[in-house]
């Protein structure tokens, strides 16, 4: 598969002036004195993107993500390095980017679509579809300055997807839309992905990144920190963010409130094996020493069954004093999307402090819903603090991986929700009306 985007040692710097007058002095001085310092938004970034690939970019605010997309879009030019883009690009980088606030939505559709390479005839043929997808009603004939930010995003996204792009750039713009339109947009992105459109996707929603991406690039202060499989990059990125938060809490002496402590009994048998470790991080003040997924008889499971009751048992050992132990478990699907997360605090349990050398075992009794057949994993962690403020002691990604077998009936979508189905049937004569009540579910 050929490369559609190539970056080779790309860097981008901006001059930063302490005072506005310094900019003028630098322009008019004959000695060519330097009154600015360079801010490097990107530093020596290299990667290749294959045609049809969904390439995600992660990083904190100010890490260079938007600068990179603007270079791909042709809005910015690099200070150093080389890049090549082979294909028509549609960019959704900012709300209403490229719209003229004084023009109507209709006029902006024709102007934007023309910039994207469509002829007037092609725009005429697609206008009804653009208007229908945007769902802004009669506002299509009103000036864009009267639009809400969500309306501008709707129209901008609709124009972009109807321009038949070979490359679609999506920045955080979708984050501001209402949930209904965001879901429509994400379905459209998935549809374009399956059609072979190359997608560059920037988002802080790591669940969306895992669901969409083939590969991910983690930018850190303008430099490529990691490039590779989405699961690995996302997990390492989240680990780094957790460690950064831990340092902040430690440096600023963030305290966790005390509560009534729950003292564990000795009924649970400790677990001393960890079946799988995809990624592990934490400050090491407590360590997870064992994880198991058990049936109602306390035996390890080899697979999961829909609507069954299971127990996730986690054993930890305190290496140092942990004032407020917080133990949690997360259920993930094969795409790395977190289906459900809970922890001792979420379930109303405040654990007593754990002293060095102390062993603590916690068991989460879970009732599984009717999920689609596939691989599911259990990620476990121990932290010190509360759900709002904590320091991560130990985190293990995908400690146990099990296959969910199929039930009696197929599951359409991700999950089959239990529900009571009511049906009413009427005929022309009221005295002949009947009522039927049964149980079923929805996906």
TORKOL-4160 file (C-alpha; in steps of 0.2 Angstrom, whole numbers, padded with zeros to 4 digits, m for minus):
443
<pt num="1" X="0000" Y="0000" Z="0000"/>
<pt num="2" X="0007" Y="0017" Z="m0005"/>
<pt num="3" X="0011" Y="0031" Z="0006"/>
<pt num="4" X="m0001" Y="0046" Z="0005"/>
<pt num="5" X="0007" Y="0057" Z="0017"/>
<pt num="6" X="0026" Y="0058" Z="0021"/>
<pt num="7" X="0035" Y="0069" Z="0034"/>
<pt num="8" X="0054" Y="0070" Z="0035"/>
<pt num="9" X="0062" Y="0080" Z="0049"/>
<pt num="10" X="0048" Y="0093" Z="0049"/>
<pt num="11" X="0050" Y="0107" Z="0061"/>
<pt num="12" X="0040" Y="0123" Z="0064"/>
<pt num="13" X="0045" Y="0138" Z="0074"/>
<pt num="14" X="0036" Y="0154" Z="0078"/>
<pt num="15" X="0045" Y="0170" Z="0084"/>
<pt num="16" X="0040" Y="0176" Z="0101"/>
<pt num="17" X="0042" Y="0194" Z="0106"/>
<pt num="18" X="0042" Y="0201" Z="0123"/>
<pt num="19" X="0035" Y="0218" Z="0117"/>
<pt num="20" X="0025" Y="0223" Z="0102"/>
<pt num="21" X="0038" Y="0236" Z="0098"/>
<pt num="22" X="0052" Y="0223" Z="0097"/>
<pt num="23" X="0044" Y="0216" Z="0081"/>
<pt num="24" X="0045" Y="0233" Z="0073"/>
<pt num="25" X="0063" Y="0236" Z="0079"/>
<pt num="26" X="0068" Y="0219" Z="0071"/>
<pt num="27" X="0060" Y="0225" Z="0055"/>
<pt num="28" X="0068" Y="0242" Z="0053"/>
<pt num="29" X="0085" Y="0240" Z="0061"/>
<pt num="30" X="0100" Y="0239" Z="0049"/>
<pt num="31" X="0110" Y="0229" Z="0060"/>
<pt num="32" X="0097" Y="0214" Z="0059"/>
<pt num="33" X="0097" Y="0213" Z="0078"/>
<pt num="34" X="0087" Y="0199" Z="0085"/>
<pt num="35" X="0073" Y="0204" Z="0096"/>
<pt num="36" X="0064" Y="0188" Z="0097"/>
<pt num="37" X="0066" Y="0170" Z="0103"/>
<pt num="38" X="0060" Y="0155" Z="0094"/>
<pt num="39" X="0046" Y="0144" Z="0100"/>
<pt num="40" X="0047" Y="0127" Z="0091"/>
<pt num="41" X="0029" Y="0120" Z="0089"/>
<pt num="42" X="0036" Y="0105" Z="0080"/>
<pt num="43" X="0054" Y="0098" Z="0081"/>
<pt num="44" X="0061" Y="0085" Z="0069"/>
<pt num="45" X="0045" Y="0075" Z="0066"/>
<pt num="46" X="0045" Y="0060" Z="0054"/>
<pt num="47" X="0032" Y="0048" Z="0049"/>
<pt num="48" X="0023" Y="0040" Z="0034"/>
<pt num="49" X="0004" Y="0037" Z="0032"/>
<pt num="50" X="m0002" Y="0023" Z="0021"/>
<pt num="51" X="m0017" Y="0026" Z="0009"/>
<pt num="52" X="m0033" Y="0021" Z="0018"/>
<pt num="53" X="m0025" Y="0022" Z="0036"/>
<pt num="54" X="m0033" Y="0030" Z="0051"/>
<pt num="55" X="m0019" Y="0039" Z="0059"/>
<pt num="56" X="m0022" Y="0047" Z="0077"/>
<pt num="57" X="m0012" Y="0060" Z="0085"/>
<pt num="58" X="m0011" Y="0062" Z="0104"/>
<pt num="59" X="m0004" Y="0074" Z="0116"/>
<pt num="60" X="m0007" Y="0088" Z="0128"/>
<pt num="61" X="m0013" Y="0105" Z="0124"/>
<pt num="62" X="0001" Y="0114" Z="0115"/>
<pt num="63" X="0010" Y="0099" Z="0110"/>
<pt num="64" X="0010" Y="0103" Z="0091"/>
<pt num="65" X="m0005" Y="0092" Z="0086"/>
<pt num="66" X="m0015" Y="0107" Z="0077"/>
<pt num="67" X="0001" Y="0114" Z="0069"/>
<pt num="68" X="0005" Y="0097" Z="0061"/>
<pt num="69" X="m0013" Y="0096" Z="0054"/>
<pt num="70" X="m0012" Y="0113" Z="0047"/>
<pt num="71" X="0004" Y="0109" Z="0038"/>
<pt num="72" X="m0004" Y="0094" Z="0031"/>
<pt num="73" X="m0019" Y="0105" Z="0025"/>
<pt num="74" X="m0007" Y="0117" Z="0017"/>
<pt num="75" X="m0011" Y="0131" Z="0029"/>
<pt num="76" X="0006" Y="0132" Z="0037"/>
<pt num="77" X="0023" Y="0128" Z="0029"/>
<pt num="78" X="0037" Y="0120" Z="0040"/>
<pt num="79" X="0052" Y="0130" Z="0045"/>
<pt num="80" X="0063" Y="0115" Z="0041"/>
<pt num="81" X="0061" Y="0097" Z="0034"/>
<pt num="82" X="0051" Y="0091" Z="0020"/>
<pt num="83" X="0033" Y="0084" Z="0018"/>
<pt num="84" X="0022" Y="0078" Z="0004"/>
<pt num="85" X="0003" Y="0075" Z="0003"/>
<pt num="86" X="m0004" Y="0065" Z="m0012"/>
<pt num="87" X="m0022" Y="0068" Z="m0013"/>
<pt num="88" X="m0037" Y="0080" Z="m0010"/>
<pt num="89" X="m0038" Y="0086" Z="0008"/>
<pt num="90" X="m0054" Y="0091" Z="0018"/>
<pt num="91" X="m0050" Y="0098" Z="0034"/>
<pt num="92" X="m0061" Y="0101" Z="0049"/>
<pt num="93" X="m0049" Y="0110" Z="0060"/>
<pt num="94" X="m0059" Y="0124" Z="0068"/>
<pt num="95" X="m0077" Y="0128" Z="0070"/>
<pt num="96" X="m0082" Y="0137" Z="0054"/>
<pt num="97" X="m0064" Y="0138" Z="0048"/>
<pt num="98" X="m0065" Y="0146" Z="0031"/>
<pt num="99" X="m0082" Y="0153" Z="0033"/>
<pt num="100" X="m0086" Y="0171" Z="0030"/>
<pt num="101" X="m0097" Y="0177" Z="0044"/>
<pt num="102" X="m0106" Y="0190" Z="0033"/>
<pt num="103" X="m0111" Y="0177" Z="0020"/>
<pt num="104" X="m0125" Y="0165" Z="0021"/>
<pt num="105" X="m0123" Y="0147" Z="0025"/>
<pt num="106" X="m0128" Y="0143" Z="0007"/>
<pt num="107" X="m0115" Y="0156" Z="0000"/>
<pt num="108" X="m0102" Y="0148" Z="0011"/>
<pt num="109" X="m0106" Y="0131" Z="0006"/>
<pt num="110" X="m0102" Y="0136" Z="m0012"/>
<pt num="111" X="m0086" Y="0145" Z="m0008"/>
<pt num="112" X="m0079" Y="0132" Z="0004"/>
<pt num="113" X="m0083" Y="0117" Z="m0008"/>
<pt num="114" X="m0075" Y="0127" Z="m0023"/>
<pt num="115" X="m0060" Y="0129" Z="m0012"/>
<pt num="116" X="m0060" Y="0110" Z="m0009"/>
<pt num="117" X="m0060" Y="0107" Z="m0028"/>
<pt num="118" X="m0078" Y="0105" Z="m0033"/>
<pt num="119" X="m0086" Y="0113" Z="m0048"/>
<pt num="120" X="m0102" Y="0123" Z="m0047"/>
<pt num="121" X="m0111" Y="0109" Z="m0055"/>
<pt num="122" X="m0104" Y="0096" Z="m0043"/>
<pt num="123" X="m0109" Y="0108" Z="m0028"/>
<pt num="124" X="m0127" Y="0110" Z="m0036"/>
<pt num="125" X="m0129" Y="0091" Z="m0036"/>
<pt num="126" X="m0123" Y="0089" Z="m0018"/>
<pt num="127" X="m0131" Y="0104" Z="m0010"/>
<pt num="128" X="m0147" Y="0096" Z="m0005"/>
<pt num="129" X="m0137" Y="0082" Z="0004"/>
<pt num="130" X="m0125" Y="0094" Z="0012"/>
<pt num="131" X="m0140" Y="0104" Z="0019"/>
<pt num="132" X="m0149" Y="0088" Z="0024"/>
<pt num="133" X="m0134" Y="0082" Z="0034"/>
<pt num="134" X="m0131" Y="0098" Z="0042"/>
<pt num="135" X="m0149" Y="0100" Z="0049"/>
<pt num="136" X="m0148" Y="0118" Z="0052"/>
<pt num="137" X="m0165" Y="0122" Z="0043"/>
<pt num="138" X="m0169" Y="0139" Z="0037"/>
<pt num="139" X="m0153" Y="0146" Z="0044"/>
<pt num="140" X="m0144" Y="0140" Z="0028"/>
<pt num="141" X="m0150" Y="0156" Z="0021"/>
<pt num="142" X="m0145" Y="0167" Z="0036"/>
<pt num="143" X="m0127" Y="0175" Z="0039"/>
<pt num="144" X="m0115" Y="0163" Z="0047"/>
<pt num="145" X="m0113" Y="0177" Z="0061"/>
<pt num="146" X="m0130" Y="0172" Z="0067"/>
<pt num="147" X="m0125" Y="0154" Z="0070"/>
<pt num="148" X="m0121" Y="0145" Z="0086"/>
<pt num="149" X="m0104" Y="0136" Z="0087"/>
<pt num="150" X="m0113" Y="0120" Z="0085"/>
<pt num="151" X="m0122" Y="0125" Z="0069"/>
<pt num="152" X="m0106" Y="0131" Z="0061"/>
<pt num="153" X="m0097" Y="0115" Z="0065"/>
<pt num="154" X="m0112" Y="0105" Z="0058"/>
<pt num="155" X="m0111" Y="0115" Z="0041"/>
<pt num="156" X="m0092" Y="0114" Z="0041"/>
<pt num="157" X="m0092" Y="0095" Z="0043"/>
<pt num="158" X="m0106" Y="0092" Z="0031"/>
<pt num="159" X="m0096" Y="0102" Z="0017"/>
<pt num="160" X="m0080" Y="0092" Z="0021"/>
<pt num="161" X="m0088" Y="0075" Z="0020"/>
<pt num="162" X="m0097" Y="0079" Z="0004"/>
<pt num="163" X="m0081" Y="0085" Z="m0005"/>
<pt num="164" X="m0075" Y="0067" Z="m0009"/>
<pt num="165" X="m0059" Y="0069" Z="0000"/>
<pt num="166" X="m0045" Y="0057" Z="m0001"/>
<pt num="167" X="m0038" Y="0063" Z="0016"/>
<pt num="168" X="m0049" Y="0069" Z="0030"/>
<pt num="169" X="m0042" Y="0080" Z="0044"/>
<pt num="170" X="m0052" Y="0080" Z="0060"/>
<pt num="171" X="m0046" Y="0091" Z="0075"/>
<pt num="172" X="m0056" Y="0093" Z="0091"/>
<pt num="173" X="m0070" Y="0102" Z="0082"/>
<pt num="174" X="m0082" Y="0087" Z="0085"/>
<pt num="175" X="m0080" Y="0089" Z="0104"/>
<pt num="176" X="m0092" Y="0104" Z="0105"/>
<pt num="177" X="m0107" Y="0096" Z="0096"/>
<pt num="178" X="m0122" Y="0089" Z="0104"/>
<pt num="179" X="m0122" Y="0071" Z="0107"/>
<pt num="180" X="m0134" Y="0067" Z="0093"/>
<pt num="181" X="m0124" Y="0075" Z="0080"/>
<pt num="182" X="m0107" Y="0069" Z="0087"/>
<pt num="183" X="m0114" Y="0051" Z="0085"/>
<pt num="184" X="m0119" Y="0055" Z="0067"/>
<pt num="185" X="m0102" Y="0062" Z="0063"/>
<pt num="186" X="m0093" Y="0047" Z="0071"/>
<pt num="187" X="m0103" Y="0035" Z="0061"/>
<pt num="188" X="m0099" Y="0045" Z="0045"/>
<pt num="189" X="m0080" Y="0045" Z="0050"/>
<pt num="190" X="m0082" Y="0026" Z="0052"/>
<pt num="191" X="m0091" Y="0025" Z="0035"/>
<pt num="192" X="m0077" Y="0035" Z="0026"/>
<pt num="193" X="m0064" Y="0024" Z="0035"/>
<pt num="194" X="m0072" Y="0008" Z="0028"/>
<pt num="195" X="m0072" Y="0016" Z="0010"/>
<pt num="196" X="m0053" Y="0019" Z="0011"/>
<pt num="197" X="m0052" Y="0037" Z="0015"/>
<pt num="198" X="m0036" Y="0042" Z="0024"/>
<pt num="199" X="m0040" Y="0050" Z="0041"/>
<pt num="200" X="m0029" Y="0060" Z="0052"/>
<pt num="201" X="m0039" Y="0061" Z="0069"/>
<pt num="202" X="m0034" Y="0072" Z="0084"/>
<pt num="203" X="m0044" Y="0069" Z="0100"/>
<pt num="204" X="m0042" Y="0069" Z="0119"/>
<pt num="205" X="m0056" Y="0055" Z="0119"/>
<pt num="206" X="m0044" Y="0040" Z="0120"/>
<pt num="207" X="m0060" Y="0029" Z="0118"/>
<pt num="208" X="m0063" Y="0036" Z="0101"/>
<pt num="209" X="m0044" Y="0035" Z="0096"/>
<pt num="210" X="m0044" Y="0016" Z="0101"/>
<pt num="211" X="m0060" Y="0013" Z="0091"/>
<pt num="212" X="m0055" Y="0022" Z="0075"/>
<pt num="213" X="m0036" Y="0021" Z="0074"/>
<pt num="214" X="m0024" Y="0010" Z="0065"/>
<pt num="215" X="m0008" Y="0019" Z="0072"/>
<pt num="216" X="m0005" Y="0033" Z="0084"/>
<pt num="217" X="0008" Y="0047" Z="0086"/>
<pt num="218" X="0011" Y="0054" Z="0103"/>
<pt num="219" X="0018" Y="0072" Z="0102"/>
<pt num="220" X="0026" Y="0079" Z="0118"/>
<pt num="221" X="0032" Y="0097" Z="0117"/>
<pt num="222" X="0033" Y="0097" Z="0098"/>
<pt num="223" X="0043" Y="0081" Z="0097"/>
<pt num="224" X="0037" Y="0063" Z="0093"/>
<pt num="225" X="0037" Y="0054" Z="0109"/>
<pt num="226" X="0030" Y="0037" Z="0102"/>
<pt num="227" X="0024" Y="0030" Z="0086"/>
<pt num="228" X="0015" Y="0013" Z="0084"/>
<pt num="229" X="0000" Y="0003" Z="0087"/>
<pt num="230" X="m0014" Y="0013" Z="0095"/>
<pt num="231" X="m0017" Y="0002" Z="0111"/>
<pt num="232" X="0002" Y="0003" Z="0116"/>
<pt num="233" X="0003" Y="0022" Z="0112"/>
<pt num="234" X="m0013" Y="0026" Z="0121"/>
<pt num="235" X="m0009" Y="0016" Z="0136"/>
<pt num="236" X="0009" Y="0024" Z="0138"/>
<pt num="237" X="0001" Y="0041" Z="0135"/>
<pt num="238" X="m0012" Y="0038" Z="0149"/>
<pt num="239" X="0002" Y="0031" Z="0160"/>
<pt num="240" X="0012" Y="0047" Z="0158"/>
<pt num="241" X="m0003" Y="0058" Z="0161"/>
<pt num="242" X="m0006" Y="0049" Z="0177"/>
<pt num="243" X="0012" Y="0050" Z="0183"/>
<pt num="244" X="0011" Y="0069" Z="0179"/>
<pt num="245" X="m0005" Y="0071" Z="0189"/>
<pt num="246" X="0004" Y="0061" Z="0204"/>
<pt num="247" X="0018" Y="0073" Z="0204"/>
<pt num="248" X="0007" Y="0088" Z="0204"/>
<pt num="249" X="m0003" Y="0081" Z="0219"/>
<pt num="250" X="0013" Y="0077" Z="0228"/>
<pt num="251" X="0021" Y="0094" Z="0224"/>
<pt num="252" X="0006" Y="0103" Z="0229"/>
<pt num="253" X="0002" Y="0092" Z="0244"/>
<pt num="254" X="m0015" Y="0087" Z="0238"/>
<pt num="255" X="m0023" Y="0078" Z="0253"/>
<pt num="256" X="m0037" Y="0065" Z="0252"/>
<pt num="257" X="m0051" Y="0066" Z="0264"/>
<pt num="258" X="m0052" Y="0054" Z="0278"/>
<pt num="259" X="m0067" Y="0043" Z="0280"/>
<pt num="260" X="m0074" Y="0028" Z="0290"/>
<pt num="261" X="m0062" Y="0014" Z="0286"/>
<pt num="262" X="m0067" Y="m0003" Z="0280"/>
<pt num="263" X="m0056" Y="m0017" Z="0288"/>
<pt num="264" X="m0054" Y="m0032" Z="0277"/>
<pt num="265" X="m0058" Y="m0050" Z="0284"/>
<pt num="266" X="m0048" Y="m0065" Z="0280"/>
<pt num="267" X="m0061" Y="m0075" Z="0270"/>
<pt num="268" X="m0054" Y="m0072" Z="0253"/>
<pt num="269" X="m0039" Y="m0083" Z="0247"/>
<pt num="270" X="m0025" Y="m0073" Z="0240"/>
<pt num="271" X="m0020" Y="m0074" Z="0221"/>
<pt num="272" X="m0002" Y="m0075" Z="0217"/>
<pt num="273" X="m0002" Y="m0075" Z="0198"/>
<pt num="274" X="m0005" Y="m0062" Z="0185"/>
<pt num="275" X="m0010" Y="m0070" Z="0168"/>
<pt num="276" X="m0005" Y="m0055" Z="0157"/>
<pt num="277" X="0004" Y="m0038" Z="0157"/>
<pt num="278" X="0003" Y="m0027" Z="0142"/>
<pt num="279" X="0008" Y="m0012" Z="0151"/>
<pt num="280" X="0012" Y="m0007" Z="0169"/>
<pt num="281" X="0016" Y="0009" Z="0178"/>
<pt num="282" X="0014" Y="0017" Z="0195"/>
<pt num="283" X="0026" Y="0023" Z="0209"/>
<pt num="284" X="0028" Y="0006" Z="0217"/>
<pt num="285" X="0022" Y="0010" Z="0234"/>
<pt num="286" X="0010" Y="m0004" Z="0232"/>
<pt num="287" X="0011" Y="m0019" Z="0220"/>
<pt num="288" X="m0003" Y="m0030" Z="0212"/>
<pt num="289" X="0003" Y="m0048" Z="0215"/>
<pt num="290" X="m0011" Y="m0058" Z="0208"/>
<pt num="291" X="m0027" Y="m0056" Z="0198"/>
<pt num="292" X="m0040" Y="m0069" Z="0193"/>
<pt num="293" X="m0058" Y="m0070" Z="0186"/>
<pt num="294" X="m0068" Y="m0083" Z="0195"/>
<pt num="295" X="m0085" Y="m0092" Z="0194"/>
<pt num="296" X="m0097" Y="m0093" Z="0208"/>
<pt num="297" X="m0088" Y="m0108" Z="0214"/>
<pt num="298" X="m0072" Y="m0099" Z="0216"/>
<pt num="299" X="m0063" Y="m0108" Z="0201"/>
<pt num="300" X="m0054" Y="m0098" Z="0187"/>
<pt num="301" X="m0064" Y="m0095" Z="0171"/>
<pt num="302" X="m0058" Y="m0100" Z="0154"/>
<pt num="303" X="m0071" Y="m0090" Z="0145"/>
<pt num="304" X="m0085" Y="m0078" Z="0149"/>
<pt num="305" X="m0104" Y="m0082" Z="0147"/>
<pt num="306" X="m0118" Y="m0069" Z="0144"/>
<pt num="307" X="m0128" Y="m0064" Z="0159"/>
<pt num="308" X="m0117" Y="m0074" Z="0171"/>
<pt num="309" X="m0110" Y="m0069" Z="0188"/>
<pt num="310" X="m0092" Y="m0068" Z="0190"/>
<pt num="311" X="m0079" Y="m0062" Z="0203"/>
<pt num="312" X="m0063" Y="m0052" Z="0199"/>
<pt num="313" X="m0051" Y="m0055" Z="0213"/>
<pt num="314" X="m0036" Y="m0044" Z="0215"/>
<pt num="315" X="m0022" Y="m0046" Z="0228"/>
<pt num="316" X="m0010" Y="m0032" Z="0232"/>
<pt num="317" X="0005" Y="m0030" Z="0243"/>
<pt num="318" X="0010" Y="m0013" Z="0251"/>
<pt num="319" X="0028" Y="m0009" Z="0249"/>
<pt num="320" X="0026" Y="0007" Z="0259"/>
<pt num="321" X="0012" Y="0014" Z="0269"/>
<pt num="322" X="m0003" Y="0018" Z="0258"/>
<pt num="323" X="m0015" Y="0029" Z="0268"/>
<pt num="324" X="m0030" Y="0028" Z="0257"/>
<pt num="325" X="m0030" Y="0012" Z="0246"/>
<pt num="326" X="m0041" Y="0013" Z="0231"/>
<pt num="327" X="m0042" Y="m0003" Z="0221"/>
<pt num="328" X="m0051" Y="m0004" Z="0204"/>
<pt num="329" X="m0055" Y="m0015" Z="0189"/>
<pt num="330" X="m0060" Y="m0010" Z="0171"/>
<pt num="331" X="m0068" Y="m0021" Z="0158"/>
<pt num="332" X="m0062" Y="m0018" Z="0140"/>
<pt num="333" X="m0067" Y="m0025" Z="0123"/>
<pt num="334" X="m0055" Y="m0030" Z="0109"/>
<pt num="335" X="m0054" Y="m0013" Z="0102"/>
<pt num="336" X="m0047" Y="m0006" Z="0119"/>
<pt num="337" X="m0063" Y="0003" Z="0123"/>
<pt num="338" X="m0067" Y="0004" Z="0141"/>
<pt num="339" X="m0084" Y="m0004" Z="0144"/>
<pt num="340" X="m0086" Y="m0002" Z="0162"/>
<pt num="341" X="m0075" Y="0004" Z="0177"/>
<pt num="342" X="m0078" Y="0003" Z="0196"/>
<pt num="343" X="m0067" Y="0003" Z="0211"/>
<pt num="344" X="m0069" Y="0001" Z="0230"/>
<pt num="345" X="m0073" Y="0020" Z="0233"/>
<pt num="346" X="m0086" Y="0019" Z="0219"/>
<pt num="347" X="m0094" Y="0005" Z="0228"/>
<pt num="348" X="m0095" Y="0014" Z="0244"/>
<pt num="349" X="m0080" Y="0005" Z="0253"/>
<pt num="350" X="m0066" Y="0016" Z="0261"/>
<pt num="351" X="m0052" Y="0004" Z="0265"/>
<pt num="352" X="m0041" Y="0006" Z="0280"/>
<pt num="353" X="m0023" Y="0011" Z="0278"/>
<pt num="354" X="m0011" Y="m0003" Z="0272"/>
<pt num="355" X="0006" Y="m0004" Z="0281"/>
<pt num="356" X="0022" Y="m0010" Z="0273"/>
<pt num="357" X="0022" Y="m0029" Z="0269"/>
<pt num="358" X="0003" Y="m0030" Z="0272"/>
<pt num="359" X="m0007" Y="m0041" Z="0259"/>
<pt num="360" X="m0024" Y="m0035" Z="0254"/>
<pt num="361" X="m0036" Y="m0045" Z="0243"/>
<pt num="362" X="m0052" Y="m0037" Z="0236"/>
<pt num="363" X="m0065" Y="m0046" Z="0226"/>
<pt num="364" X="m0078" Y="m0038" Z="0214"/>
<pt num="365" X="m0093" Y="m0048" Z="0211"/>
<pt num="366" X="m0100" Y="m0043" Z="0194"/>
<pt num="367" X="m0116" Y="m0048" Z="0184"/>
<pt num="368" X="m0111" Y="m0048" Z="0166"/>
<pt num="369" X="m0124" Y="m0041" Z="0153"/>
<pt num="370" X="m0127" Y="m0050" Z="0137"/>
<pt num="371" X="m0112" Y="m0044" Z="0126"/>
<pt num="372" X="m0107" Y="m0048" Z="0109"/>
<pt num="373" X="m0095" Y="m0063" Z="0107"/>
<pt num="374" X="m0077" Y="m0057" Z="0107"/>
<pt num="375" X="m0062" Y="m0055" Z="0117"/>
<pt num="376" X="m0063" Y="m0045" Z="0133"/>
<pt num="377" X="m0050" Y="m0040" Z="0146"/>
<pt num="378" X="m0049" Y="m0034" Z="0164"/>
<pt num="379" X="m0037" Y="m0020" Z="0169"/>
<pt num="380" X="m0033" Y="m0018" Z="0187"/>
<pt num="381" X="m0025" Y="m0005" Z="0198"/>
<pt num="382" X="m0022" Y="0001" Z="0215"/>
<pt num="383" X="m0020" Y="0020" Z="0220"/>
<pt num="384" X="m0018" Y="0030" Z="0235"/>
<pt num="385" X="m0032" Y="0043" Z="0237"/>
<pt num="386" X="m0050" Y="0046" Z="0231"/>
<pt num="387" X="m0058" Y="0046" Z="0214"/>
<pt num="388" X="m0055" Y="0064" Z="0213"/>
<pt num="389" X="m0037" Y="0065" Z="0219"/>
<pt num="390" X="m0025" Y="0050" Z="0220"/>
<pt num="391" X="m0008" Y="0044" Z="0216"/>
<pt num="392" X="m0006" Y="0028" Z="0206"/>
<pt num="393" X="0003" Y="0015" Z="0214"/>
<pt num="394" X="0002" Y="0001" Z="0201"/>
<pt num="395" X="m0008" Y="m0001" Z="0185"/>
<pt num="396" X="m0009" Y="m0017" Z="0174"/>
<pt num="397" X="m0017" Y="m0016" Z="0157"/>
<pt num="398" X="m0026" Y="m0032" Z="0152"/>
<pt num="399" X="m0021" Y="m0042" Z="0166"/>
<pt num="400" X="m0034" Y="m0056" Z="0161"/>
<pt num="401" X="m0040" Y="m0059" Z="0144"/>
<pt num="402" X="m0056" Y="m0070" Z="0141"/>
<pt num="403" X="m0067" Y="m0074" Z="0126"/>
<pt num="404" X="m0085" Y="m0070" Z="0128"/>
<pt num="405" X="m0095" Y="m0085" Z="0120"/>
<pt num="406" X="m0111" Y="m0082" Z="0111"/>
<pt num="407" X="m0128" Y="m0084" Z="0119"/>
<pt num="408" X="m0144" Y="m0092" Z="0113"/>
<pt num="409" X="m0148" Y="m0077" Z="0102"/>
<pt num="410" X="m0137" Y="m0066" Z="0092"/>
<pt num="411" X="m0132" Y="m0049" Z="0099"/>
<pt num="412" X="m0134" Y="m0034" Z="0087"/>
<pt num="413" X="m0122" Y="m0020" Z="0091"/>
<pt num="414" X="m0111" Y="m0021" Z="0107"/>
<pt num="415" X="m0124" Y="m0025" Z="0121"/>
<pt num="416" X="m0141" Y="m0032" Z="0122"/>
<pt num="417" X="m0151" Y="m0023" Z="0135"/>
<pt num="418" X="m0164" Y="m0031" Z="0146"/>
<pt num="419" X="m0181" Y="m0023" Z="0144"/>
<pt num="420" X="m0200" Y="m0027" Z="0146"/>
<pt num="421" X="m0209" Y="m0027" Z="0129"/>
<pt num="422" X="m0227" Y="m0021" Z="0129"/>
<pt num="423" X="m0238" Y="m0023" Z="0114"/>
<pt num="424" X="m0256" Y="m0016" Z="0111"/>
<pt num="425" X="m0267" Y="m0022" Z="0097"/>
<pt num="426" X="m0284" Y="m0013" Z="0093"/>
<pt num="427" X="m0298" Y="m0017" Z="0081"/>
<pt num="428" X="m0312" Y="m0007" Z="0075"/>
<pt num="429" X="m0324" Y="m0012" Z="0090"/>
<pt num="430" X="m0317" Y="m0007" Z="0107"/>
<pt num="431" X="m0325" Y="m0023" Z="0115"/>
<pt num="432" X="m0313" Y="m0034" Z="0104"/>
<pt num="433" X="m0297" Y="m0025" Z="0109"/>
<pt num="434" X="m0283" Y="m0036" Z="0116"/>
<pt num="435" X="m0267" Y="m0032" Z="0126"/>
<pt num="436" X="m0251" Y="m0043" Z="0125"/>
<pt num="437" X="m0237" Y="m0041" Z="0138"/>
<pt num="438" X="m0220" Y="m0050" Z="0136"/>
<pt num="439" X="m0202" Y="m0049" Z="0139"/>
<pt num="440" X="m0188" Y="m0045" Z="0127"/>
<pt num="441" X="m0174" Y="m0033" Z="0125"/>
<pt num="442" X="m0166" Y="m0020" Z="0114"/>
<pt num="443" X="m0148" Y="m0019" Z="0107"/>
